[in-house]
């Protein structure tokens, strides 16, 4: 059965200034969010396992994860990015966040004459 989560609490996970940067840190932060907000036991989750197929999240839970990613990692998720390839496992979520952050950095760098 799929269980919906709750809004992230204030603190390190919700603090943009303290948002993790390294891919392993991003994955660990996402994993902690899932454990805390989707009523999972403190267990080692398979970071490559489908969150939907394993019953951890449903479509509502996926939207909660998107809101968490946007708030925690200061990224914007476009409608066309709401696909399983980006959001269906901890590993895919971490790669997606890294890709969005990389794109944001590249887009904000201006050429110096």
C-alpha positions, 0 to 999 in steps of 0.5 A: 500500500502506498502512503502519502507523506507530510511536508518536510520539517524545517532544518537541514533538509529544507534549508536551501543554504545547506542543500547538499551538493555531491551526488552521494549527499543528494541521494542520502538527502532524498533517501532520508526524506523518503524514510521520514515522510513516507513512513518507512522504517529506517532501512537501507533502500535500494537506490536503483529500485523503482519507487512506484513499483515497490509501492513507496510512492504513488502519483501524489507522493511523486508530486511531494518529492518534486516539491521537496526537490525544488525546495531543498535543491533550489531547482525548478522541475518543468512539466515535461520532466515529470517522467519515470526516467527522472523520478522513479528511483533514488539514483534517478532523482539524484542524477536529475538534481545533479543535471538540473544544477549543472544546467543552472550553473552553465546557464548563469555563466556569462562569457567574458569578452 
